[in-house]
Amino acid sequence: MKYLDIAFKLLSMLVIPLVLWGVSLEVRLAVQDTVIQRLQVDITETQNVASRVRDSANTNALALGRMEEKLNAVDKNIVEIKGLLQRR
């Protein structure tokens, strides 16, 4: 009976540290959940920005292509004008 009483006292002394440990785990999990949510929002925002940058880059590439065609046409016209002026 004496050993059983000592065992109960030891187990009852372990209850408070176990409760504190459980509370600290709950707090840690709650903090991790908020960090995960914040990171998910950041990822979504970054994906949106990346999509806008990609769209802008595609638009700029098309504009650059059109500009290059116009410059080539202007260059051909300049060559023709130069040829006409040299014949005179």
C-alpha positions as CSV (number, residue, x, y, z in Angstrom):
1,M,0.0,0.0,0.0
2,K,2.9,2.3,0.8
3,Y,4.4,1.8,-2.7
4,L,1.0,2.5,-4.3
5,D,0.7,5.8,-2.4
6,I,4.2,6.9,-3.4
7,A,3.4,6.0,-7.0
8,F,0.2,8.1,-6.9
9,K,2.1,11.0,-5.5
10,L,4.7,10.8,-8.2
11,L,2.1,10.6,-10.9
12,S,0.2,13.5,-9.5
13,M,3.4,15.6,-9.4
14,L,3.8,14.8,-13.1
15,V,0.3,16.2,-14.0
16,I,1.3,19.9,-13.8
17,P,4.4,19.6,-16.1
18,L,2.4,17.5,-18.6
19,V,-0.3,20.2,-18.7
20,L,2.2,22.9,-19.2
21,W,3.9,20.9,-21.9
22,G,0.5,20.4,-23.6
23,V,-0.3,24.1,-23.4
24,S,3.1,24.9,-24.9
25,L,2.5,22.5,-27.8
26,E,-0.9,24.1,-28.4
27,V,0.6,27.6,-28.5
28,R,3.3,26.4,-30.8
29,L,0.8,24.8,-33.2
30,A,-1.3,28.0,-33.2
31,V,1.7,30.1,-34.0
32,Q,2.7,27.7,-36.8
33,D,-0.9,27.9,-38.2
34,T,-0.8,31.7,-38.3
35,V,2.6,31.6,-40.0
36,I,1.4,29.1,-42.5
37,Q,-1.6,31.2,-43.3
38,R,0.6,34.3,-43.7
39,L,2.9,32.4,-46.0
40,Q,0.0,31.1,-48.1
41,V,-1.2,34.7,-48.6
42,D,2.4,35.8,-49.5
43,I,2.6,32.9,-52.1
44,T,-0.7,33.9,-53.6
45,E,0.3,37.6,-53.9
46,T,3.7,36.5,-55.4
47,Q,2.0,34.3,-57.9
48,N,-0.3,37.2,-58.9
49,V,2.7,39.6,-59.3
50,A,4.6,37.0,-61.3
51,S,1.6,36.6,-63.6
52,R,1.3,40.3,-64.1
53,V,5.1,40.5,-64.8
54,R,4.8,37.6,-67.3
55,D,1.9,39.3,-69.1
56,S,3.8,42.6,-69.2
57,A,6.9,40.8,-70.6
58,N,4.8,39.2,-73.3
59,T,3.2,42.5,-74.2
60,N,6.6,44.2,-74.3
61,A,8.0,41.4,-76.5
62,L,5.2,41.9,-79.0
63,A,5.8,45.7,-79.0
64,L,9.5,45.2,-79.5
65,G,8.8,42.9,-82.5
66,R,6.6,45.5,-84.1
67,M,9.1,48.2,-83.4
68,E,11.9,46.0,-85.0
69,E,9.7,45.6,-88.1
70,K,9.1,49.3,-88.4
71,L,12.9,50.0,-88.0
72,N,13.7,47.5,-90.7
73,A,11.2,49.2,-93.0
74,V,12.6,52.6,-92.2
75,D,16.1,51.3,-92.9
76,K,15.0,50.0,-96.3
77,N,13.5,53.4,-97.1
78,I,16.7,55.1,-96.1
79,V,18.8,52.8,-98.3
80,E,16.4,53.5,-101.2
81,I,16.6,57.3,-100.6
82,K,20.4,57.1,-100.4
83,G,20.5,55.2,-103.7
84,L,18.2,57.8,-105.3
85,L,20.3,60.6,-104.1
86,Q,23.6,59.0,-105.2
87,R,22.2,58.6,-108.8
88,R,21.6,62.3,-109.1
